[in-house]
Amino acid sequence: MAYYRCQPEAFSAAYLHNLRGAIQSCRYFATNNLNRDFVATKGFSVVFTGAGRAEVDRQFPYFKPYLDRALLPDCNAFYLNPLLLKQGSRVDPHIDRSLRSYCKTIDPPDQVSVLYVQVPADLASGELVLQRGRRQVAQIQPQPGLLLHFQGDLTHSINAMASAGSRLSLVCEQYALDGAALEDIPEFLIESRALAKPLPGRIAAAKTRS
């Protein structure tokens, strides 16, 4: 694909409303477990492979319509995270490699897919900036219901929000891994600062990456 593509109004207002409520009431939703690039943000993360997709649907049924539409058939490992920014929050420039916690040699994802769930009506700043090296290739203005896909090897950042209100998105890094790398990825795992100990079954304790 090109650097990015957008699908405006990809989901109904009713789905966005229900998704927002489910994310913000989820017991895993807390100060972000992501690294220092994510300044004053909230969320949690779900790591899964193709084999673990059914468990994601079972535990997070409200993610299913998004995943059904966003996931690439050729990808087999995923890093999914709701991301909430408020006034003063920002995300500094970075290239996604969130599965590096499990496979040190991993390449960037094939694609990153972002659904904008909630955006303040009077949003000031808070744009997503995409770069190829030092060259800016896009600046995306969030809109509720917009589904964005961009190349996973692009540097990207979110400008600090200057307005009040919440900017909530649902982000999925999508990887196409070979067999050896895929073996290192948990079939299903939740990362959250709200977790103090391992959960039963295939869910492991929260991990904090730096």
C-alpha positions in Angstrom: 0.0 0.0 0.0 1.0 3.7 0.0 2.3 5.1 3.2 -1.2 5.1 4.7 -4.9 4.8 3.8 -8.0 6.1 5.5 -11.5 4.8 5.8 -13.8 7.5 7.1 -16.9 6.6 9.1 -15.8 2.9 9.1 -18.0 2.1 12.1 -21.3 3.3 13.4 -21.7 5.9 16.1 -23.5 3.2 18.2 -20.5 0.9 18.0 -18.1 3.6 18.9 -20.2 4.6 21.9 -20.3 1.0 23.2 -16.6 0.5 22.5 -15.6 3.6 24.4 -17.7 2.6 27.4 -16.3 -1.0 27.4 -12.7 0.2 27.2 -12.9 2.8 29.9 -14.8 0.4 32.3 -12.4 -2.5 31.6 -10.5 -3.6 34.8 -7.2 -3.5 32.9 -7.5 0.1 31.8 -4.9 2.1 33.7 -1.8 4.3 33.3 -0.1 3.0 30.2 2.2 0.0 30.3 4.0 1.3 27.2 7.4 2.9 27.2 8.5 6.4 27.9 7.5 7.7 24.5 3.9 7.6 25.7 3.6 10.6 27.9 0.6 10.9 30.3 -1.5 8.3 28.5 -3.7 5.4 29.6 -4.5 2.0 28.2 -3.6 -1.7 28.3 -2.3 -4.2 25.7 -3.3 -7.6 24.4 -0.7 -9.7 22.7 -2.0 -12.6 20.6 -1.3 -14.8 17.6 -3.7 -16.2 15.1 -4.2 -19.2 17.3 -5.2 -16.9 20.2 -7.7 -14.8 18.3 -10.7 -16.8 19.7 -9.6 -16.0 23.2 -9.4 -12.3 22.4 -13.0 -12.5 21.0 -14.1 -14.4 24.1 -12.6 -12.0 26.7 -13.0 -8.8 24.7 -16.1 -9.2 22.4 -16.3 -5.5 21.9 -13.0 -5.6 19.9 -14.3 -8.3 17.5 -16.0 -6.0 14.9 -12.8 -3.9 14.7 -10.5 -6.9 14.4 -12.7 -8.6 11.8 -12.3 -5.5 9.6 -8.7 -4.5 10.4 -6.7 -7.7 10.6 -4.7 -8.7 7.5 -5.0 -12.4 6.5 -1.3 -12.8 6.0 -0.4 -11.6 9.5 -0.1 -14.0 12.4 0.9 -12.0 15.5 -0.6 -8.9 16.9 -0.2 -6.2 19.5 -3.5 -4.5 20.3 -3.9 -1.5 22.6 -6.5 1.1 23.4 -4.7 4.5 23.8 -6.2 7.4 25.7 -4.8 10.9 25.6 -6.0 14.0 27.5 -4.9 17.6 27.7 -1.1 17.6 27.8 -0.7 14.0 26.7 1.6 13.2 23.8 3.4 10.4 22.1 7.0 11.0 21.0 8.5 9.8 17.7 9.0 6.1 17.5 8.7 3.0 15.3 6.5 0.2 16.6 8.2 -3.0 17.7 6.1 -3.8 20.7 6.6 -7.6 20.3 10.3 -7.1 20.8 9.6 -7.9 24.5 9.2 -11.5 23.3 11.4 -11.7 20.2 14.5 -9.5 20.3 15.2 -9.7 16.6 11.7 -8.8 15.4 11.2 -6.4 12.5 8.6 -3.6 12.6 5.0 -4.7 11.9 3.7 -5.0 8.3 0.9 -2.6 9.2 -0.5 -0.6 12.0 -4.2 -0.1 12.1 -5.8 2.7 14.2 -9.5 3.3 14.9 -10.4 6.7 16.4 -13.1 5.9 19.0 -13.5 9.3 20.6 -12.2 12.7 19.6 -13.0 16.1 21.3 -15.3 18.2 19.1 -12.9 21.1 19.6 -9.7 19.1 19.3 -6.6 21.4 19.4 -3.5 19.6 18.3 -3.4 15.8 18.9 -2.7 15.0 15.3 -0.9 11.8 14.3 2.3 12.6 12.4 3.9 10.0 10.0 7.5 10.3 8.9 9.8 8.4 6.6 13.1 9.1 8.2 13.1 12.8 8.9 10.6 13.6 6.1 7.0 14.1 7.1 4.7 12.1 4.8 1.4 12.8 6.5 -0.4 14.6 9.4 -3.7 12.9 10.2 -6.5 14.8 11.9 -8.4 12.3 14.1 -12.1 11.9 13.4 -14.5 9.6 15.2 -15.0 6.4 13.2 -11.9 6.9 11.0 -10.0 3.7 10.4 -6.4 4.4 9.5 -3.8 1.9 8.2 -0.2 2.9 7.8 3.1 1.2 7.0 4.6 -0.3 10.2 8.1 0.9 9.5 7.1 4.6 9.6 8.2 6.8 12.4 5.2 8.3 14.0 4.1 10.5 16.9 1.1 12.3 18.3 1.3 16.0 18.9 0.5 17.1 22.5 -3.2 17.7 23.1 -3.9 21.3 23.8 -7.7 21.0 24.4 -9.7 19.4 27.1 -11.5 16.1 26.6 -10.4 12.6 25.6 -8.8 11.3 22.5 -9.3 7.5 22.5 -8.0 5.2 19.7 -7.7 1.5 19.3 -4.3 0.5 17.8 -3.2 -2.9 16.4 0.3 -3.7 15.2 0.2 -6.5 12.7 3.2 -8.8 12.1 3.9 -11.6 9.6 6.4 -13.8 11.4 8.3 -16.9 10.4 7.8 -20.1 12.4 10.8 -19.6 14.7 9.8 -16.0 15.6 6.2 -16.9 16.1 7.1 -19.6 18.6 8.4 -16.8 20.9 5.1 -14.9 20.9 2.5 -15.7 23.5 -0.7 -17.1 22.1 -2.7 -14.8 24.3 -1.4 -12.4 27.0 -2.6 -9.2 28.7 -0.2 -6.4 29.7 -1.5 -3.9 32.2 -0.3 -1.9 35.2 -3.6 -2.9 36.8 -2.3 -6.5 37.1 -0.3 -7.3 40.2 0.1 -11.1 39.6 -0.3 -13.6 36.9 -3.8 -14.5 35.9 -4.9 -18.2 35.4 -4.6 -20.0 32.1 -2.6 -18.4 29.3 -2.7 -14.9 30.6 0.6 -13.7 32.1 1.4 -10.8 34.4 1.8 -7.3 33.2 5.1 -6.4 31.5 6.6 -2.9 31.4 8.9 -2.1 28.5 11.4 0.6 28.4 
